[in-house]
Amino acid sequence: MKSLDAKLLEIKANRASRAFIIADAKDADMAFGVRSPGPRHYMSGRGARPAQFSPEVWNRSEFGYRNLPEFLDIIREVTHQGLVDIMLMSAYVNEQLAIKEGLFKNSHVTPAARANDTTDVWAARHGAYTREPSQPFRSASIDHIQCGEIECERDGGEFPGANLGLYSITFVNELEQDREALLWYKEFREEAERKQFRHFLEIFDPNVDSGIAPEKLGEFINDNILRTLAGVPESGRPIFLKIVYHGPKAMEELAQYDSNLVVGILGGGAGTTYDAFRLIHDAQKYGARVALFGRKINNAEHQLAFIEMLRLITDGKLSPEEAVRAYHGVLQGKGIQPHRPLEKDLELTDQAMSYDGGATKRATVEVRNNPLATANRAKAGDAASGNGQSATAGSRSWPRRGDGSPDFERMTSTQRQAFDSERLKRKFG
């Protein structure tokens, strides 16, 4: 059984379960084109697969994006790491890795493909598509996702490709636009049910001015989700949702409505490391059981370590603040220059939740405890008590039991950070 299926069963059987589904969204080639594999500062263990560029045309700094072979190597690496539950890809990448290569055959990771590409993800350089009201569109077909052919052989019910897809709707609060989007979704749902193809549903915020105040968007989205699915029996419903996190009230309202409805959040733009870690922590706290992070993972200085931190947070082993510090410890141990100094990376920023990053910034999270202030108070307390130990200088100074194992119950927050930093440095080098 894939970990996705096991966790879905556990979540529905016990709403108090900490089971949490993490998806790596590596489907950006449906949106960005050349930029989709991300910047070249992080490469897989296999290293670069450089192409040949004419020196009279390019310089190395100008061509700063990974190519597709390098991108596929990273997907392989993340899949082999085994900490994500879903790998979301384009239909073409799914064909290369799932169908032709069999990457997921003996893995607990579930392959998935983006099943439609509404126009608000058409983020071509110099283009203006994303500034127009979203229009429904599908490049991929279900058969192509399942078996790489225009029509699959369906006698056995097993397919070499993905049997899970993301379907996206963007409500813009305009009657004809939203009605048309729902008609396309209805057609997709019926085809998917006939072909035994599972899907999860992304409801994206309006990509144009909707006339709805930003603080009311969560209510608008929640009502549209529940209204849309009220006419859909269980056989045609999505296995979970993917939405923008609009804060605790909107999340709890939706998550508490129906125990069979599993709610997930999307990551949005790259932002700071603390943006990502606080987002997944708060969303889980208030009812989300799934997170799909694309650019937040793809733009990370070290993708495997970043994913490890996400898992430690959802498992309740690290706070977001501790995870940021531990992540920087890994980067330091590997000699990787972080995008930002630690102090800046512990800041929470207001991010645009659109594919091109140009839409109105909508998703905000209230910060009740400033991590920098908390850290300063902790340092002051350590100095006053004479217990000041930095994570580097005192990395091996934490309480231990009689058998030499770490005593977590007696650890201070600083000692716990040092312990996790030391463990992760050993793991990642």
C-alpha positions as a Markdown table, in Angstrom:
| # | Residue | x | y | z |
|---|---|---|---|---|
| 1 | Met | 0.0 | 0.0 | 0.0 |
| 2 | Lys | 1.2 | 3.5 | -0.9 |
| 3 | Ser | 1.7 | 5.8 | 2.1 |
| 4 | Leu | -0.9 | 8.2 | 0.7 |
| 5 | Asp | -3.6 | 5.5 | 0.9 |
| 6 | Ala | -2.6 | 4.4 | 4.4 |
| 7 | Lys | -2.6 | 7.9 | 5.6 |
| 8 | Leu | -6.0 | 8.8 | 4.1 |
| 9 | Leu | -7.5 | 5.7 | 5.8 |
| 10 | Glu | -5.9 | 6.8 | 9.1 |
| 11 | Ile | -7.0 | 10.4 | 8.8 |
| 12 | Lys | -10.6 | 9.5 | 8.1 |
| 13 | Ala | -10.7 | 6.9 | 10.9 |
| 14 | Asn | -9.2 | 9.2 | 13.5 |
| 15 | Arg | -9.4 | 13.0 | 13.0 |
| 16 | Ala | -7.0 | 13.4 | 15.9 |
| 17 | Ser | -4.3 | 11.5 | 14.1 |
| 18 | Arg | -1.0 | 13.4 | 13.3 |
| 19 | Ala | -0.8 | 11.6 | 9.9 |
| 20 | Phe | 0.1 | 14.2 | 7.4 |
| 21 | Ile | 0.5 | 13.9 | 3.6 |
| 22 | Ile | 3.3 | 15.9 | 1.9 |
| 23 | Ala | 3.4 | 16.3 | -1.8 |
| 24 | Asp | 6.3 | 17.7 | -3.8 |
| 25 | Ala | 4.8 | 19.6 | -6.7 |
| 26 | Lys | 7.2 | 19.2 | -9.6 |
| 27 | Asp | 4.7 | 20.1 | -12.3 |
| 28 | Ala | 6.0 | 23.7 | -12.9 |
| 29 | Asp | 6.7 | 22.9 | -16.6 |
| 30 | Met | 2.9 | 23.2 | -17.1 |
| 31 | Ala | 3.3 | 26.9 | -16.1 |
| 32 | Phe | 6.8 | 28.4 | -16.5 |
| 33 | Gly | 8.6 | 26.8 | -19.4 |
| 34 | Val | 12.4 | 27.2 | -19.3 |
| 35 | Arg | 12.3 | 28.5 | -15.7 |
| 36 | Ser | 10.3 | 25.5 | -14.4 |
| 37 | Pro | 13.2 | 23.3 | -13.2 |
| 38 | Gly | 14.4 | 26.1 | -11.0 |
| 39 | Pro | 17.8 | 27.8 | -10.4 |
| 40 | Arg | 21.0 | 25.8 | -10.7 |
| 41 | His | 22.2 | 26.5 | -7.1 |
| 42 | Tyr | 20.9 | 23.1 | -6.0 |
| 43 | Met | 21.7 | 19.9 | -8.0 |
| 44 | Ser | 21.1 | 16.3 | -7.2 |
| 45 | Gly | 24.0 | 14.0 | -6.1 |
| 46 | Arg | 24.5 | 13.2 | -9.8 |
| 47 | Gly | 25.6 | 16.7 | -10.5 |
| 48 | Ala | 25.2 | 19.0 | -13.5 |
| 49 | Arg | 24.4 | 17.8 | -17.0 |
| 50 | Pro | 25.4 | 20.9 | -18.8 |
| 51 | Ala | 24.4 | 21.6 | -22.3 |
| 52 | Gln | 26.6 | 23.4 | -24.8 |
| 53 | Phe | 25.9 | 27.1 | -25.2 |
| 54 | Ser | 27.5 | 29.3 | -27.8 |
| 55 | Pro | 29.8 | 31.7 | -26.0 |
| 56 | Glu | 29.1 | 34.5 | -28.4 |
| 57 | Val | 25.4 | 34.3 | -27.4 |
| 58 | Trp | 25.3 | 33.4 | -23.7 |
| 59 | Asn | 27.4 | 33.8 | -20.6 |
| 60 | Arg | 27.0 | 31.3 | -17.8 |
| 61 | Ser | 25.3 | 33.7 | -15.4 |
| 62 | Glu | 22.6 | 34.4 | -17.9 |
| 63 | Phe | 21.6 | 30.8 | -18.3 |
| 64 | Gly | 20.9 | 30.1 | -14.7 |
| 65 | Tyr | 18.2 | 27.4 | -14.8 |
| 66 | Arg | 18.5 | 23.7 | -14.5 |
| 67 | Asn | 17.7 | 21.7 | -17.6 |
| 68 | Leu | 15.2 | 18.9 | -17.8 |
| 69 | Pro | 17.6 | 16.0 | -17.2 |
| 70 | Glu | 18.9 | 17.7 | -14.1 |
| 71 | Phe | 15.3 | 18.3 | -13.0 |
| 72 | Leu | 14.5 | 14.6 | -13.4 |
| 73 | Asp | 17.5 | 13.7 | -11.4 |
| 74 | Ile | 16.2 | 15.7 | -8.5 |
| 75 | Ile | 12.8 | 14.1 | -8.7 |
| 76 | Arg | 14.5 | 10.7 | -8.6 |
| 77 | Glu | 16.5 | 11.8 | -5.6 |
| 78 | Val | 13.4 | 13.1 | -3.7 |
| 79 | Thr | 11.5 | 9.9 | -4.5 |
| 80 | His | 14.3 | 7.7 | -3.2 |
| 81 | Gln | 14.5 | 9.8 | 0.0 |
| 82 | Gly | 11.0 | 8.6 | 0.7 |
| 83 | Leu | 9.7 | 11.4 | 2.9 |
| 84 | Val | 7.1 | 12.7 | 0.6 |
| 85 | Asp | 3.9 | 10.8 | -0.1 |
| 86 | Ile | 3.0 | 12.2 | -3.6 |
| 87 | Met | 5.2 | 13.3 | -6.5 |
| 88 | Leu | 3.1 | 15.7 | -8.7 |
| 89 | Met | 4.4 | 16.0 | -12.3 |
| 90 | Ser | 3.4 | 17.1 | -15.7 |
| 91 | Ala | 2.0 | 14.3 | -18.0 |
| 92 | Tyr | 5.3 | 14.3 | -20.0 |
| 93 | Val | 7.5 | 14.0 | -16.9 |
| 94 | Asn | 5.2 | 11.3 | -15.6 |
| 95 | Glu | 5.7 | 9.4 | -18.8 |
| 96 | Gln | 9.4 | 9.6 | -18.6 |
| 97 | Leu | 9.7 | 8.6 | -14.9 |
| 98 | Ala | 6.6 | 6.5 | -14.1 |
| 99 | Ile | 5.8 | 4.8 | -17.4 |
| 100 | Lys | 9.1 | 4.4 | -19.1 |
| 101 | Glu | 11.4 | 4.1 | -16.1 |
| 102 | Gly | 9.1 | 2.6 | -13.5 |
| 103 | Leu | 10.5 | 4.9 | -10.8 |
| 104 | Phe | 7.4 | 4.5 | -8.5 |
| 105 | Lys | 6.8 | 0.8 | -9.0 |
| 106 | Asn | 8.6 | -0.3 | -5.8 |
| 107 | Ser | 8.2 | 3.0 | -3.9 |
| 108 | His | 5.6 | 4.1 | -1.3 |
| 109 | Val | 5.5 | 7.4 | -3.1 |
| 110 | Thr | 2.4 | 7.9 | -5.3 |
| 111 | Pro | 2.9 | 9.5 | -8.7 |
| 112 | Ala | 0.4 | 12.1 | -9.8 |
| 113 | Ala | 0.0 | 14.4 | -12.8 |
| 114 | Arg | -1.5 | 17.8 | -13.4 |
| 115 | Ala | -4.7 | 17.0 | -15.2 |
| 116 | Asn | -5.6 | 20.5 | -16.4 |
| 117 | Asp | -3.9 | 23.8 | -16.9 |
| 118 | Thr | -6.2 | 26.7 | -16.5 |
| 119 | Thr | -4.9 | 29.9 | -18.1 |
| 120 | Asp | -4.0 | 31.5 | -14.8 |
| 121 | Val | -1.0 | 29.1 | -14.7 |
| 122 | Trp | 0.3 | 30.2 | -18.1 |
| 123 | Ala | 3.2 | 32.2 | -16.7 |
| 124 | Ala | 5.2 | 32.6 | -19.9 |
| 125 | Arg | 8.0 | 35.3 | -19.8 |
| 126 | His | 6.7 | 38.6 | -21.0 |
| 127 | Gly | 3.1 | 37.2 | -21.3 |
| 128 | Ala | 0.0 | 38.7 | -19.9 |
| 129 | Tyr | -2.2 | 35.6 | -19.7 |
| 130 | Thr | -2.2 | 35.4 | -15.9 |
| 131 | Arg | -3.7 | 38.9 | -15.6 |
| 132 | Glu | -6.8 | 37.8 | -17.5 |
| 133 | Pro | -9.7 | 36.0 | -15.7 |
| 134 | Ser | -8.9 | 32.3 | -15.5 |
| 135 | Gln | -10.2 | 30.2 | -18.4 |
| 136 | Pro | -10.6 | 26.4 | -18.2 |
| 137 | Phe | -8.3 | 24.3 | -20.3 |
| 138 | Arg | -6.8 | 20.8 | -20.4 |
| 139 | Ser | -3.6 | 19.8 | -22.2 |
| 140 | Ala | -3.3 | 16.3 | -20.7 |
| 141 | Ser | -5.8 | 13.5 | -21.1 |
| 142 | Ile | -6.5 | 10.9 | -18.5 |
| 143 | Asp | -5.4 | 8.1 | -20.8 |
| 144 | His | -2.1 | 9.8 | -21.5 |
| 145 | Ile | -1.5 | 10.1 | -17.7 |
| 146 | Gln | -2.4 | 6.5 | -17.0 |
| 147 | Cys | -0.6 | 4.7 | -19.8 |
| 148 | Gly | 1.0 | 7.2 | -22.1 |
| 149 | Glu | -1.3 | 6.4 | -25.0 |
| 150 | Ile | -4.5 | 8.0 | -26.4 |
| 151 | Glu | -6.5 | 5.0 | -25.3 |
| 152 | Cys | -5.5 | 2.7 | -22.4 |
| 153 | Glu | -6.1 | -1.1 | -22.2 |
| 154 | Arg | -8.5 | -1.3 | -19.3 |
| 155 | Asp | -9.0 | -5.0 | -18.7 |
| 156 | Gly | -6.6 | -5.4 | -15.8 |
| 157 | Gly | -7.3 | -2.1 | -14.1 |
| 158 | Glu | -3.6 | -1.4 | -13.5 |
| 159 | Phe | -1.7 | 1.3 | -15.3 |
| 160 | Pro | 2.0 | 1.9 | -15.7 |
| 161 | Gly | 1.6 | 5.7 | -15.2 |
| 162 | Ala | -0.1 | 7.8 | -12.6 |
| 163 | Asn | -3.7 | 7.1 | -11.6 |
| 164 | Leu | -4.0 | 10.3 | -9.6 |
| 165 | Gly | -4.4 | 13.8 | -11.0 |
| 166 | Leu | -4.7 | 17.4 | -9.8 |
| 167 | Tyr | -7.7 | 19.3 | -11.2 |
| 168 | Ser | -7.7 | 23.0 | -10.7 |
| 169 | Ile | -10.6 | 25.5 | -10.6 |
| 170 | Thr | -10.1 | 29.3 | -10.2 |
| 171 | Phe | -13.3 | 31.0 | -9.1 |
| 172 | Val | -13.3 | 34.7 | -10.1 |
| 173 | Asn | -16.8 | 35.7 | -8.8 |
| 174 | Glu | -18.1 | 36.3 | -12.3 |
| 175 | Leu | -21.2 | 34.2 | -13.2 |
| 176 | Glu | -20.4 | 33.0 | -16.7 |
| 177 | Gln | -16.7 | 32.4 | -16.0 |
| 178 | Asp | -17.4 | 30.4 | -12.9 |
| 179 | Arg | -20.2 | 28.5 | -14.5 |
| 180 | Glu | -18.0 | 27.5 | -17.4 |
| 181 | Ala | -15.2 | 26.3 | -15.1 |
| 182 | Leu | -17.7 | 24.1 | -13.2 |
| 183 | Leu | -19.0 | 22.6 | -16.5 |
| 184 | Trp | -15.5 | 21.6 | -17.4 |
| 185 | Tyr | -15.0 | 20.1 | -14.0 |
| 186 | Lys | -18.2 | 18.1 | -14.3 |
| 187 | Glu | -17.1 | 16.7 | -17.6 |
| 188 | Phe | -13.7 | 15.8 | -16.1 |
| 189 | Arg | -15.2 | 14.1 | -13.0 |
| 190 | Glu | -17.5 | 11.9 | -15.1 |
| 191 | Glu | -14.7 | 10.8 | -17.3 |
| 192 | Ala | -12.4 | 10.2 | -14.3 |
| 193 | Glu | -15.1 | 8.1 | -12.6 |
| 194 | Arg | -15.6 | 6.0 | -15.8 |
| 195 | Lys | -11.9 | 5.4 | -16.1 |
| 196 | Gln | -11.3 | 4.8 | -12.4 |
| 197 | Phe | -9.0 | 7.8 | -12.2 |
| 198 | Arg | -8.6 | 9.5 | -8.8 |
| 199 | His | -8.1 | 13.2 | -8.4 |
| 200 | Phe | -7.6 | 15.9 | -5.9 |
| 201 | Leu | -9.1 | 19.3 | -6.3 |
| 202 | Glu | -7.3 | 22.6 | -6.2 |
| 203 | Ile | -9.5 | 25.7 | -5.6 |
| 204 | Phe | -7.3 | 28.7 | -6.3 |
| 205 | Asp | -8.0 | 32.3 | -5.2 |
| 206 | Pro | -9.3 | 34.7 | -7.9 |
| 207 | Asn | -6.4 | 35.7 | -10.1 |
| 208 | Val | -8.1 | 39.1 | -10.9 |
| 209 | Asp | -10.0 | 41.6 | -8.8 |
| 210 | Ser | -13.1 | 39.8 | -7.6 |
| 211 | Gly | -14.6 | 42.6 | -5.6 |
| 212 | Ile | -14.2 | 40.5 | -2.5 |
| 213 | Ala | -12.2 | 41.9 | 0.4 |
| 214 | Pro | -9.0 | 39.9 | 1.1 |
| 215 | Glu | -10.2 | 39.0 | 4.6 |
| 216 | Lys | -13.4 | 37.5 | 3.1 |
| 217 | Leu | -11.8 | 35.3 | 0.5 |
| 218 | Gly | -11.6 | 32.3 | 2.8 |
| 219 | Glu | -15.4 | 32.4 | 3.2 |
| 220 | Phe | -15.9 | 32.8 | -0.5 |
| 221 | Ile | -13.7 | 29.8 | -1.3 |
| 222 | Asn | -15.1 | 27.6 | 1.5 |
| 223 | Asp | -18.7 | 28.2 | 0.3 |
| 224 | Asn | -17.8 | 27.5 | -3.3 |
| 225 | Ile | -16.0 | 24.3 | -2.4 |
| 226 | Leu | -18.9 | 22.9 | -0.4 |
| 227 | Arg | -21.5 | 24.1 | -2.9 |
| 228 | Thr | -19.6 | 22.5 | -5.7 |
| 229 | Leu | -19.2 | 19.1 | -4.0 |
| 230 | Ala | -22.7 | 19.0 | -2.6 |
| 231 | Gly | -23.9 | 17.6 | -5.9 |
| 232 | Val | -21.2 | 15.0 | -6.2 |
| 233 | Pro | -21.6 | 11.5 | -4.7 |
| 234 | Glu | -18.6 | 9.8 | -3.1 |
| 235 | Ser | -17.7 | 7.9 | -6.2 |
| 236 | Gly | -16.9 | 11.2 | -8.0 |
| 237 | Arg | -15.4 | 13.3 | -5.2 |
| 238 | Pro | -11.8 | 14.4 | -4.9 |
| 239 | Ile | -9.7 | 12.4 | -2.4 |
| 240 | Phe | -8.6 | 15.7 | -0.9 |
| 241 | Leu | -8.5 | 19.4 | -1.4 |
| 242 | Lys | -5.7 | 21.9 | -2.2 |
| 243 | Ile | -6.4 | 25.5 | -1.2 |
| 244 | Val | -4.7 | 28.7 | -0.1 |
| 245 | Tyr | -4.4 | 28.9 | 3.6 |
| 246 | His | -6.5 | 31.8 | 4.7 |
| 247 | Gly | -5.9 | 31.6 | 8.4 |
| 248 | Pro | -7.2 | 29.6 | 11.4 |
| 249 | Lys | -10.9 | 30.5 | 11.2 |
| 250 | Ala | -11.3 | 29.6 | 7.5 |
| 251 | Met | -9.3 | 26.4 | 7.9 |
| 252 | Glu | -11.2 | 25.2 | 10.9 |
| 253 | Glu | -14.5 | 26.1 | 9.4 |
| 254 | Leu | -13.8 | 23.9 | 6.3 |
| 255 | Ala | -12.0 | 21.1 | 8.1 |
| 256 | Gln | -14.7 | 20.7 | 10.7 |
| 257 | Tyr | -17.5 | 20.7 | 8.2 |
| 258 | Asp | -17.3 | 17.0 | 7.0 |
| 259 | Ser | -15.0 | 14.4 | 8.5 |
| 260 | Asn | -14.8 | 12.7 | 5.0 |
| 261 | Leu | -13.4 | 15.9 | 3.5 |
| 262 | Val | -9.6 | 16.0 | 3.8 |
| 263 | Val | -8.2 | 19.5 | 3.4 |
| 264 | Gly | -4.8 | 20.4 | 2.1 |
| 265 | Ile | -2.9 | 23.6 | 1.5 |
| 266 | Leu | -0.7 | 24.9 | -1.3 |
| 267 | Gly | 2.6 | 26.6 | -0.7 |
| 268 | Gly | 2.6 | 29.6 | -3.1 |
| 269 | Gly | 5.7 | 31.6 | -3.8 |
| 270 | Ala | 9.2 | 30.7 | -2.4 |
| 271 | Gly | 9.4 | 33.3 | 0.4 |
| 272 | Thr | 11.6 | 32.7 | 3.5 |
| 273 | Thr | 12.2 | 29.4 | 5.0 |
| 274 | Tyr | 10.2 | 30.5 | 8.0 |
| 275 | Asp | 7.2 | 31.3 | 5.7 |
| 276 | Ala | 7.2 | 27.6 | 4.6 |
| 277 | Phe | 7.7 | 26.1 | 8.0 |
| 278 | Arg | 5.2 | 28.3 | 9.8 |
| 279 | Leu | 2.6 | 27.7 | 7.0 |
| 280 | Ile | 2.7 | 23.9 | 7.3 |
| 281 | His | 2.7 | 24.1 | 11.1 |
| 282 | Asp | -0.2 | 26.4 | 11.4 |
| 283 | Ala | -2.3 | 24.8 | 8.7 |
| 284 | Gln | -1.9 | 21.4 | 10.4 |
| 285 | Lys | -2.7 | 22.9 | 13.8 |
| 286 | Tyr | -6.0 | 24.2 | 12.5 |
| 287 | Gly | -7.1 | 21.1 | 10.5 |
| 288 | Ala | -5.1 | 20.7 | 7.3 |
| 289 | Arg | -3.8 | 17.2 | 6.7 |
| 290 | Val | -2.1 | 17.7 | 3.3 |
| 291 | Ala | 0.5 | 20.2 | 2.0 |
| 292 | Leu | 1.7 | 20.5 | -1.6 |
| 293 | Phe | 4.8 | 22.6 | -1.8 |
| 294 | Gly | 6.3 | 23.4 | -5.3 |
| 295 | Arg | 8.5 | 26.5 | -5.4 |
| 296 | Lys | 9.1 | 26.4 | -1.7 |
| 297 | Ile | 10.9 | 23.0 | -2.2 |
| 298 | Asn | 12.2 | 23.6 | -5.7 |
| 299 | Asn | 13.9 | 26.9 | -4.8 |
| 300 | Ala | 15.4 | 25.6 | -1.5 |
| 301 | Glu | 19.2 | 25.6 | -1.0 |
| 302 | His | 19.1 | 21.9 | -0.2 |
| 303 | Gln | 15.8 | 20.2 | -1.2 |
| 304 | Leu | 16.3 | 17.0 | 0.8 |
| 305 | Ala | 17.1 | 18.8 | 4.0 |
| 306 | Phe | 14.1 | 21.1 | 3.4 |
| 307 | Ile | 11.8 | 18.2 | 3.0 |
| 308 | Glu | 13.2 | 16.5 | 6.1 |
| 309 | Met | 12.4 | 19.7 | 8.1 |
| 310 | Leu | 8.8 | 19.7 | 6.8 |
| 311 | Arg | 8.4 | 16.1 | 8.0 |
| 312 | Leu | 9.9 | 16.8 | 11.4 |
| 313 | Ile | 7.5 | 19.7 | 11.8 |
| 314 | Thr | 4.4 | 17.7 | 10.9 |
| 315 | Asp | 5.5 | 14.8 | 13.1 |
| 316 | Gly | 5.7 | 17.3 | 16.0 |
| 317 | Lys | 9.4 | 16.9 | 16.6 |
| 318 | Leu | 10.5 | 20.5 | 15.7 |
| 319 | Ser | 8.8 | 23.9 | 15.9 |
| 320 | Pro | 9.0 | 26.1 | 12.8 |
| 321 | Glu | 11.6 | 28.3 | 14.5 |
| 322 | Glu | 13.7 | 25.3 | 15.6 |
| 323 | Ala | 13.5 | 23.9 | 12.0 |
| 324 | Val | 14.8 | 27.1 | 10.5 |
| 325 | Arg | 17.8 | 27.0 | 12.8 |
| 326 | Ala | 18.4 | 23.3 | 12.2 |
| 327 | Tyr | 18.1 | 23.8 | 8.4 |
| 328 | His | 20.7 | 26.6 | 8.5 |
| 329 | Gly | 22.9 | 24.2 | 10.6 |
| 330 | Val | 22.7 | 21.7 | 7.8 |
| 331 | Leu | 23.6 | 24.3 | 5.2 |
| 332 | Gln | 26.5 | 25.5 | 7.2 |
| 333 | Gly | 27.7 | 21.9 | 7.7 |
| 334 | Lys | 27.6 | 21.3 | 3.9 |
| 335 | Gly | 29.2 | 24.6 | 3.1 |
| 336 | Ile | 26.1 | 25.9 | 1.3 |
| 337 | Gln | 25.5 | 29.6 | 1.2 |
| 338 | Pro | 21.9 | 30.3 | 2.3 |
| 339 | His | 19.8 | 32.7 | 0.3 |
| 340 | Arg | 19.4 | 34.8 | 3.4 |
| 341 | Pro | 21.1 | 35.2 | 6.8 |
| 342 | Leu | 19.4 | 33.3 | 9.6 |
| 343 | Glu | 17.8 | 36.5 | 11.1 |
| 344 | Lys | 16.2 | 37.3 | 7.7 |
| 345 | Asp | 15.2 | 33.8 | 7.1 |
| 346 | Leu | 13.2 | 33.8 | 10.4 |
| 347 | Glu | 11.0 | 36.6 | 9.1 |
| 348 | Leu | 7.4 | 36.0 | 8.0 |
| 349 | Thr | 6.5 | 37.7 | 4.8 |
| 350 | Asp | 3.3 | 38.4 | 3.0 |
| 351 | Gln | 3.4 | 36.3 | -0.2 |
| 352 | Ala | 1.5 | 36.5 | -3.5 |
| 353 | Met | -0.5 | 33.3 | -4.1 |
| 354 | Ser | -0.4 | 33.3 | -7.9 |
| 355 | Tyr | 1.7 | 31.4 | -10.3 |
| 356 | Asp | 3.4 | 34.5 | -11.7 |
| 357 | Gly | 3.8 | 36.2 | -8.3 |
| 358 | Gly | 2.1 | 39.3 | -9.6 |
| 359 | Ala | -1.4 | 39.0 | -8.2 |
| 360 | Thr | -2.6 | 40.8 | -5.1 |
| 361 | Lys | -1.1 | 39.4 | -1.9 |
| 362 | Arg | -3.8 | 37.5 | -0.1 |
| 363 | Ala | -2.6 | 34.9 | 2.3 |
| 364 | Thr | -1.6 | 36.3 | 5.7 |
| 365 | Val | -0.7 | 34.6 | 8.9 |
| 366 | Glu | -0.8 | 36.3 | 12.3 |
| 367 | Val | 2.5 | 36.0 | 14.2 |
| 368 | Arg | 1.8 | 35.9 | 17.9 |
| 369 | Asn | 5.4 | 35.1 | 19.0 |
| 370 | Asn | 8.3 | 36.7 | 17.2 |
| 371 | Pro | 10.9 | 34.0 | 16.9 |
| 372 | Leu | 13.8 | 36.5 | 16.9 |
| 373 | Ala | 12.5 | 38.0 | 20.2 |
| 374 | Thr | 12.1 | 34.5 | 21.7 |
| 375 | Ala | 15.6 | 33.6 | 20.7 |
| 376 | Asn | 17.0 | 36.7 | 22.2 |
| 377 | Arg | 15.2 | 36.1 | 25.5 |
| 378 | Ala | 16.4 | 32.5 | 25.5 |
| 379 | Lys | 20.0 | 33.6 | 25.0 |
| 380 | Ala | 19.7 | 36.2 | 27.8 |
| 381 | Gly | 18.3 | 33.5 | 30.1 |
| 382 | Asp | 21.1 | 31.1 | 29.3 |
| 383 | Ala | 23.7 | 33.8 | 29.9 |
| 384 | Ala | 22.1 | 34.7 | 33.3 |
| 385 | Ser | 22.0 | 31.0 | 34.4 |
| 386 | Gly | 25.5 | 30.3 | 33.1 |
| 387 | Asn | 24.2 | 27.6 | 30.8 |
| 388 | Gly | 24.9 | 29.5 | 27.5 |
| 389 | Gln | 25.9 | 26.9 | 24.9 |
| 390 | Ser | 25.7 | 27.7 | 21.2 |
| 391 | Ala | 24.5 | 25.0 | 18.8 |
| 392 | Thr | 28.0 | 24.8 | 17.4 |
| 393 | Ala | 30.2 | 25.1 | 20.5 |
| 394 | Gly | 27.9 | 23.0 | 22.7 |
| 395 | Ser | 26.5 | 20.7 | 20.1 |
| 396 | Arg | 27.3 | 17.6 | 22.2 |
| 397 | Ser | 26.2 | 19.1 | 25.5 |
| 398 | Trp | 22.7 | 17.9 | 26.2 |
| 399 | Pro | 21.2 | 15.8 | 29.0 |
| 400 | Arg | 21.6 | 12.0 | 28.6 |
| 401 | Arg | 20.1 | 9.0 | 30.3 |
| 402 | Gly | 22.1 | 6.3 | 32.1 |
| 403 | Asp | 22.5 | 4.3 | 28.9 |
| 404 | Gly | 24.0 | 7.3 | 27.1 |
| 405 | Ser | 20.9 | 8.1 | 25.0 |
| 406 | Pro | 19.6 | 11.7 | 24.8 |
| 407 | Asp | 17.1 | 12.7 | 27.5 |
| 408 | Phe | 14.6 | 14.8 | 25.7 |
| 409 | Glu | 12.4 | 15.5 | 28.7 |
| 410 | Arg | 15.3 | 17.4 | 30.4 |
| 411 | Met | 16.5 | 19.2 | 27.3 |
| 412 | Thr | 16.0 | 23.0 | 27.0 |
| 413 | Ser | 14.9 | 24.4 | 23.7 |
| 414 | Thr | 18.5 | 25.4 | 22.9 |
| 415 | Gln | 19.8 | 22.0 | 23.7 |
| 416 | Arg | 17.1 | 20.4 | 21.5 |
| 417 | Gln | 18.0 | 22.6 | 18.6 |
| 418 | Ala | 21.7 | 21.7 | 19.1 |
| 419 | Phe | 20.8 | 18.0 | 19.2 |
| 420 | Asp | 18.7 | 18.1 | 16.0 |
| 421 | Ser | 21.3 | 20.2 | 14.2 |
| 422 | Glu | 24.0 | 17.7 | 15.1 |
| 423 | Arg | 21.8 | 14.8 | 14.0 |
| 424 | Leu | 21.0 | 16.4 | 10.6 |
| 425 | Lys | 24.7 | 17.4 | 10.0 |
| 426 | Arg | 25.6 | 13.7 | 10.5 |
| 427 | Lys | 22.9 | 12.6 | 8.1 |
| 428 | Phe | 23.5 | 15.2 | 5.3 |
| 429 | Gly | 27.2 | 15.8 | 5.9 |
